[in-house]
Amino acid sequence: MPFSRHELIPGWRDLVTMGPYRRDHWVALRVALAIGAPLVLLWATGSMELAIFAVFGAFTSVYGRGLGVFARLRLQSIAAGALLVSVGVGALVSLSPERGLLVLPVAAAWAFLMSLLGDRVRWAPPGPMFQIFALAAIAALAVDGAVLLRGLGVAVVTAVWSLLLGLAFGAVGELVDRGRAARAAAGEAAAPAQAPGPAVSGASAGGSPSTGSIRSVRPARSTPMGRAWMFAVGTLVAGAIPLLIGIGHPYWAMVSAIAGLSAATGFHRVLRATHRLVGTVLGLGVAAVLMAFEPSGLVVVLLVIALQGGVELFIVRNYTLGLLFLTPLVLVMGRLAGDVSAGQLLLERGVETLIGVAVAVAIAVVLERLPASSKL
């Protein structure tokens, strides 16, 4: 059957559909605490220059959604190790005077390796997005070795804190579930017998979720090696374009490309990239309003905590909606560096997201033109 580009074009309904609610508020609370407590401590000790390291350590907590206590601990431990090594590799790159060029091949190779690791352990969110974000963002820092060592220590402590939170929330969740099961069993024993209800369908039964949901993006019908090459090429190309035109945050383009390519099929890759673009554009408006007030100090910390909670509350159910929180979160954090104006940050975020999205869509289209046996 000949390839039709119309098969890849998502509809409006695909963008606005909400995935099912699955007690996402607990995940949002856990992740907000994972990032919030370290940031408050850094603010209290006058060490906010290390905040970016705390954020990457806290990314440990986004993994393992929906798993049991020990399954989550295993997966989060692997993710934490990958994140911390990514921070370490980025720190080594940042020590080079040629870090701006060196980060491209290093990030591409790292995307290849992290994709293989992610497929091996089946972590979710899928793909090497957080690892590449950590590596490339740290590689861009113009700081000395002492700051990098302190930052790595902060990342380690934050990752351990995130693991402990995962254990605590998991234990509490199991107690709550047991209590609910006991009450339900008691209620069924007391109630008269009833005819069986209608069959549960769709996402409620654990089937394929809606297209707006991040739960639909587990790569399928492709090889781990093929996906690893796809991420490596996408990272390299997306990072090279901003560097060539002289924009200051190439890793934003890398992350946007990886976000789109993390989906399962050509259609879902284009859909995810479209979500990324639409959500970022809308999120830039939210960020502009927040940054107009020029928040600083503890206000920034509280904003980051609230926005991170919002990200985790919605991003799995609808990626565009989650980006309304993610985009201002990244930009508010970016203002902590204080090296560029708010207007420049907004412009660069928009342009580099567009670049990453374009790269993801282009790769998705190229892959759809390949024979079925060759698709990634």
HUKAWO-V468782 format. One record per run of one state. SS is the DSSP state (H for helix, E for strand, C for the rest). FROM is the first residue (numbers start at 1). LEN is the number of residues. If there is no record, write none. Layout:
ss->SS from->FROM len->LEN
ss->SS from->FROM len->LEN
This chain:
ss->C from->1 len->4
ss->H from->5 len->4
ss->C from->9 len->3
ss->H from->12 len->5
ss->C from->17 len->7
ss->H from->24 len->21
ss->C from->45 len->3
ss->H from->48 len->15
ss->C from->63 len->6
ss->H from->69 len->26
ss->C from->95 len->4
ss->H from->99 len->23
ss->C from->122 len->7
ss->H from->129 len->11
ss->C from->140 len->5
ss->H from->145 len->46
ss->C from->191 len->11
ss->H from->202 len->4
ss->C from->206 len->8
ss->H from->214 len->3
ss->C from->217 len->7
ss->H from->224 len->22
ss->C from->246 len->4
ss->H from->250 len->12
ss->C from->262 len->4
ss->H from->266 len->27
ss->C from->293 len->5
ss->H from->298 len->17
ss->C from->315 len->4
ss->H from->319 len->17
ss->C from->336 len->6
ss->H from->342 len->27
ss->C from->369 len->3
ss->H from->372 len->3
ss->C from->375 len->2
